[in-house]
């Protein structure tokens, strides 16, 4: 009976992941964590008879929501390997860390529902941390270029209908995401392999298996129940990843193919872009983070740095509110199409909003600590809820950027959501400023 329940839980977790993917309830990168947490919570609260009854009810629902037959995402059976692969993964990581310059062609296929979304591009990397990604094909982003400069700034030259418009972006900008949720500026080999290495903990193992192509080897990251998380096929000549499959519930979620890998001299000019589009969000001032806010991010939310940054934090939230309120001024007349300039100005305001959000992100961590390192959850919870509202509003704002006819009502709704979130954040900073 225990074995039967283990198999049932495994099946249900896979179905939950696929259900969350199709409903787009959470980002693709969070589905695995949420589905596991849901099962643990339910299993901990319910008796076995009650759990069995619930499963009987859920099976048909999840089966309909996530059909087993899906030719775009073929079922994968975990390899029956027991050969530890951590040494191979570490060797590959050490190898790419020693590379000073390289470039490769990238082809990413992401399975969203039954539809494969194909994105192609070319990545250039130069030590210590400069990146250039040229988007060749990616729906409305085709022709875009993203660089991380030697000074660490992320610069983007837009593609598609905004082709040629240049903006400075935050490192976690939603405008940098590929279809599978990964950031273009984190698509160099060290970042990708580091991400894989960090998954290996607890009951998650790393194994070496024969490559599916029949040439060379592959590294698999496998959960304790046998579900494959990642499969990295290693090129037998270059000894770097040639194909990288990511699985969700043992079904293919995305495939990255790396080809034409070359280690060659790259000019520094390749990693710079010209000046930003010449319209600032409100046309009055630049907002640069203070040294304290910069240190707050680097020091993972240090409490003492927080108390020294309250004025800057309040100023940043106030500026976010002003920019959000000002977005309506760039919209076309009712039921009208975007003008190129109106859309470009709207884009620069979104980029400024994301940069301010990124600047404020460590504040929640700092609020969760006191001088002794204990949790002070109430202020942190309020702040994080406010930030979550702002994130939700940003998703809505960005969705309208690519519409031919922006939905004024949706933008106004997002403005109200952001205003609510910022009010909660300001409430916390005001209280801290008034406290002795």
C-alpha positions in Angstrom: 0.0 0.0 0.0 2.8 2.4 0.8 4.4 1.8 -2.6 1.0 2.5 -4.3 0.6 5.8 -2.5 4.1 6.8 -3.5 3.3 6.1 -7.1 0.0 8.0 -6.8 1.7 11.0 -5.3 4.4 11.0 -8.0 1.7 10.9 -10.7 -0.3 13.6 -9.1 2.7 15.9 -8.8 3.4 15.6 -12.5 -0.2 16.4 -13.3 -0.2 19.4 -11.0 2.9 20.8 -12.7 1.3 20.4 -16.1 -1.9 21.9 -14.9 -0.1 25.0 -13.4 1.8 25.3 -16.7 -1.3 25.3 -18.8 -3.2 27.7 -16.5 -0.1 30.0 -16.2 -0.9 30.4 -12.5 2.8 30.8 -11.7 6.0 31.3 -13.8 7.3 28.1 -15.4 10.4 28.2 -13.2 8.2 28.0 -10.0 5.8 25.2 -11.0 8.0 22.3 -9.6 8.4 24.0 -6.2 4.7 24.9 -5.9 3.4 21.5 -6.9 5.6 19.8 -4.3 4.5 22.2 -1.6 0.8 21.6 -2.4 1.2 17.9 -2.1 3.2 18.1 1.1 0.6 20.4 2.6 -2.3 18.2 1.6 -0.6 15.0 2.7 0.2 16.5 6.1 -3.3 17.6 6.8 -5.4 14.7 5.5 -5.7 11.1 6.6 -5.0 8.4 4.1 -8.7 7.5 3.5 -9.5 11.2 2.9 -6.4 11.6 0.7 -7.5 8.5 -1.4 -11.0 10.0 -1.8 -9.5 13.4 -2.9 -7.2 11.7 -5.4 -10.2 9.8 -6.9 -11.9 13.2 -7.5 -8.8 14.9 -8.8 -7.6 12.3 -11.3 -10.2 13.0 -14.0 -9.9 16.8 -13.5 -6.1 16.8 -13.8 -6.2 14.3 -16.7 -8.4 16.6 -18.6 -6.4 19.7 -17.7 -3.1 18.1 -18.7 -3.7 15.4 -21.3 -1.2 12.5 -21.3 -0.9 12.6 -25.1 1.0 15.7 -26.2 3.3 15.3 -29.2 5.0 18.6 -28.5 6.3 17.4 -25.2 7.2 13.7 -25.4 7.3 11.6 -22.2 10.7 10.9 -21.0 11.7 7.8 -18.9 14.5 8.4 -16.5 17.8 6.6 -17.3 18.7 3.7 -15.0 22.2 5.0 -14.3 23.9 4.9 -11.0 27.1 6.7 -12.2 27.6 9.9 -10.2 27.8 12.9 -12.6 28.9 15.7 -10.3 32.5 15.4 -11.3 31.6 15.7 -15.0 29.4 18.7 -14.3 32.1 20.3 -12.2 34.7 19.6 -14.8 32.5 21.3 -17.5 32.0 24.3 -15.2 35.7 24.6 -14.5 36.4 24.4 -18.2 34.1 27.3 -19.2 35.3 29.4 -16.3 38.7 29.3 -17.8 37.5 30.5 -21.2 38.1 34.2 -21.7 36.1 34.7 -24.8 33.6 32.6 -26.8 30.5 32.8 -28.9 27.8 30.3 -30.0 24.5 30.0 -31.9 21.5 29.4 -29.7 18.2 27.8 -30.6 15.6 27.5 -27.9 12.3 25.6 -28.2 9.8 26.1 -25.4 6.7 24.0 -25.1 3.7 26.1 -23.9 0.7 23.9 -23.9 0.7 22.1 -27.2 2.6 24.8 -29.0 6.3 24.9 -29.5 7.7 28.5 -29.4 11.1 28.8 -31.2 13.6 31.5 -30.5 17.0 31.8 -32.1 20.0 34.0 -31.5 23.7 34.4 -31.0 25.6 34.8 -27.7 29.0 36.5 -27.2 30.9 36.3 -23.9 34.1 38.1 -22.8 35.7 37.8 -19.4 35.1 39.0 -16.7 31.4 39.3 -17.3 30.5 41.0 -20.5 27.7 39.6 -22.6 26.0 40.3 -25.9 22.9 38.5 -27.1 21.6 39.1 -30.6 18.0 37.9 -31.1 17.5 36.6 -34.6 14.0 35.2 -34.2 11.6 35.7 -31.3 8.1 36.9 -32.2 7.9 40.7 -31.5 11.6 40.8 -30.2 13.2 39.7 -33.5 16.3 41.9 -34.2 16.8 42.9 -30.6 20.3 43.2 -29.0 21.1 43.0 -25.3 24.5 43.7 -23.8 26.0 43.7 -20.3 28.7 46.3 -20.5 32.1 46.3 -18.7 30.5 48.7 -16.1 27.8 46.1 -15.3 25.0 48.1 -16.9 22.4 46.2 -19.0 21.6 47.9 -22.3 18.9 46.9 -24.7 18.3 47.8 -28.3 14.7 46.8 -29.1 13.6 44.7 -32.0 10.3 44.3 -33.9 8.1 47.4 -34.0 10.5 49.2 -31.6 13.6 48.3 -33.6 16.5 50.6 -32.9 15.2 52.1 -29.6 17.8 51.8 -26.9 17.1 51.7 -23.2 19.0 50.8 -19.9 17.3 47.9 -18.2 17.4 46.4 -14.7 19.2 43.0 -14.4 15.9 41.2 -13.7 13.9 43.0 -16.3 10.9 41.1 -17.7 11.9 42.5 -21.1 15.0 40.2 -20.9 13.1 36.9 -20.5 13.0 34.2 -23.1 9.9 32.1 -23.5 11.0 29.6 -20.8 11.5 32.3 -18.2 15.3 32.5 -18.3 17.1 35.9 -18.6 19.1 36.6 -21.8 21.9 38.1 -19.7 22.1 34.9 -17.7 22.4 32.6 -20.7 26.2 32.4 -20.7 27.6 28.9 -20.0 28.9 29.7 -16.4 25.5 31.1 -15.4 23.6 28.1 -16.9 25.9 25.5 -15.3 25.9 27.3 -12.0 22.1 27.1 -12.0 22.2 23.4 -12.7 24.8 22.8 -9.9 22.7 24.7 -7.4 19.8 22.3 -8.0 21.7 19.3 -6.6 20.8 19.2 -3.0 18.7 16.9 -0.7 17.4 13.9 -2.7 18.2 15.5 -6.1 21.1 13.6 -7.7 23.4 14.2 -10.6 24.1 11.2 -12.9 26.2 10.5 -16.0 24.3 8.7 -18.8 24.9 7.9 -22.5 24.0 10.9 -24.7 20.6 10.5 -26.5 22.4 11.1 -29.8 24.6 8.1 -29.2 27.8 10.2 -29.2 29.5 11.1 -25.9 27.8 11.5 -22.6 25.1 13.5 -20.9 24.6 14.7 -17.4 21.2 14.3 -15.8 19.8 16.0 -12.7 17.2 13.6 -11.3 14.8 13.9 -8.4 14.6 11.2 -5.7 11.5 9.8 -7.3 13.3 9.3 -10.7 11.9 12.4 -12.4 14.4 14.0 -14.7 14.9 17.8 -14.1 17.7 18.6 -16.6 19.5 16.6 -19.2 22.7 18.2 -20.6 24.3 16.5 -23.6 28.0 17.2 -23.8 29.7 17.9 -27.1 32.5 15.2 -27.4 34.8 17.7 -29.1 34.3 21.0 -27.3 33.4 19.4 -23.9 30.7 22.0 -23.4 26.9 21.6 -23.5 25.5 20.8 -27.0 21.9 20.3 -26.0 20.1 21.2 -22.8 16.7 19.8 -22.0 14.6 21.0 -19.1 11.7 18.7 -17.9 8.6 19.4 -16.0 6.9 16.4 -14.5 9.2 14.2 -16.7 7.9 15.9 -19.8 9.9 18.1 -22.0 9.5 21.8 -21.1 12.2 23.4 -23.3 15.3 22.5 -25.4 18.3 24.6 -25.9 20.6 23.7 -28.8 24.1 25.2 -28.8 26.0 25.1 -32.1 29.0 26.7 -33.8 30.8 27.1 -30.5 34.0 29.1 -31.0 36.7 30.5 -28.7 37.9 33.6 -30.5 39.0 37.2 -29.9 36.1 39.6 -29.4 36.4 43.4 -29.6 35.2 45.3 -26.5 33.1 47.5 -28.8 30.8 44.6 -29.3 29.6 44.9 -25.7 28.5 48.5 -25.8 25.4 50.3 -27.3 24.8 53.9 -28.1 22.8 56.4 -26.0 19.4 55.7 -24.7 16.2 57.0 -26.4 16.3 60.7 -25.7 13.2 60.9 -23.5 13.4 60.4 -19.7 10.3 59.2 -17.8 9.3 62.6 -16.4 11.9 64.7 -18.1 13.3 66.2 -14.9 15.8 64.1 -13.1 17.9 60.9 -13.1 17.5 58.7 -10.1 20.7 57.0 -9.1 20.8 54.7 -6.1 22.7 56.1 -3.1 25.8 54.2 -1.9 23.7 52.9 1.0 21.0 51.4 -1.3 23.7 49.8 -3.5 25.4 48.4 -0.4 22.0 47.1 0.9 21.7 44.9 -2.2 25.3 43.6 -2.0 24.9 42.9 1.7 21.7 40.9 1.4 19.5 43.3 3.3 21.7 44.5 6.1 19.5 46.1 8.8 21.9 48.9 9.7 22.2 50.0 6.1 18.4 50.0 5.8 18.0 52.6 8.6 20.5 54.8 6.7 18.6 54.5 3.5 15.0 55.3 4.5 15.0 58.7 2.8 16.2 57.3 -0.4 13.7 54.4 -0.2 10.8 56.8 0.3 12.0 58.9 -2.6 12.2 55.9 -4.8 8.6 54.8 -4.0 7.4 58.3 -4.6 9.1 58.4 -8.0 7.6 55.0 -8.9 4.1 56.4 -8.1 4.7 59.5 -10.3 6.0 57.5 -13.2 3.1 55.0 -13.0 0.5 57.9 -12.9 2.2 59.5 -15.9 1.9 56.4 -18.1 -1.6 57.5 -19.3 -0.2 60.6 -21.0 1.5 58.4 -23.6 -1.5 56.5 -24.7 -3.2 57.1 -28.1 -6.8 58.4 -28.3 -9.5 55.9 -27.5 -9.3 52.8 -29.7 -6.3 54.3 -31.5 -3.1 52.6 -32.4 0.2 53.3 -30.8 2.4 55.9 -32.4 6.1 54.8 -32.6 7.1 57.7 -30.3 4.3 57.2 -27.9 5.2 53.5 -27.6 8.9 54.3 -27.2 8.2 56.9 -24.4 6.0 54.3 -22.6 8.8 51.8 -22.9 11.4 54.1 -21.2 9.0 54.7 -18.3 8.5 50.9 -17.9 12.3 50.5 -17.9 12.6 53.2 -15.2 9.9 51.5 -13.1 11.7 48.2 -13.3 15.0 49.7 -12.3 13.4 51.3 -9.2 11.8 48.0 -8.3 15.1 46.2 -8.6 16.7 48.9 -6.4 14.1 48.3 -3.7 14.0 44.5 -3.8 16.5 43.9 -0.8 14.4 46.1 1.5 12.0 43.2 2.3 15.0 41.0 3.3 16.3 43.7 5.6 12.9 44.2 7.2 12.9 40.5 8.0 15.9 40.9 10.3 16.6 42.9 13.4 20.0 43.6 14.9 20.2 40.1 16.4 19.2 38.4 13.2 15.8 37.3 14.4 12.7 37.6 12.2 10.4 40.7 12.4 7.9 39.3 10.0 5.0 41.9 10.1 6.8 44.8 8.4 8.5 42.5 6.0 5.2 40.8 5.1 3.5 44.2 4.4 6.4 45.4 2.3 6.6 42.2 0.3 2.8 42.2 -0.3 3.2 45.8 -1.6 6.1 44.7 -3.9 4.0 41.8 -5.2 1.3 44.2 -6.2 3.8 46.3 -8.0 5.1 43.2 -9.8 1.6 42.3 -10.9 1.0 45.8 -12.2 4.3 45.7 -14.2 3.2 42.5 -15.9 0.0 44.3 -17.0 1.9 47.4 -18.2 4.3 45.3 -20.2 1.6 43.3 -21.9 0.1 46.5 -23.3 3.5 47.5 -24.8 3.2 44.9 -27.5 -0.5 45.4 -28.3 -1.5 47.3 -31.4 -4.2 49.1 -29.5 -3.4 49.5 -25.8 -6.3 48.8 -23.5 -6.7 52.0 -21.4 -8.9 50.3 -18.9 -6.2 47.5 -18.2 -3.5 50.2 -17.8 -5.7 52.2 -15.4 -6.4 49.0 -13.4 -2.7 48.3 -13.2 -2.0 51.9 -12.1 -4.5 51.4 -9.2 -2.8 48.1 -8.3 0.6 49.8 -8.2 -0.7 52.7 -6.2 -2.0 50.2 -3.6 1.3 48.4 -3.4 3.3 51.6 -3.1 1.0 52.9 -0.3 1.8 49.7 1.7 5.5 50.1 1.1 5.4 53.8 2.1 3.5 53.0 5.2 6.4 50.8 6.4 9.1 53.4 5.6 7.1 56.2 7.3 6.7 54.1 10.4 10.4 53.3 10.5 11.3 57.0 10.1 9.1 58.0 13.0 10.4 55.2 15.3 13.2 56.2 17.8 
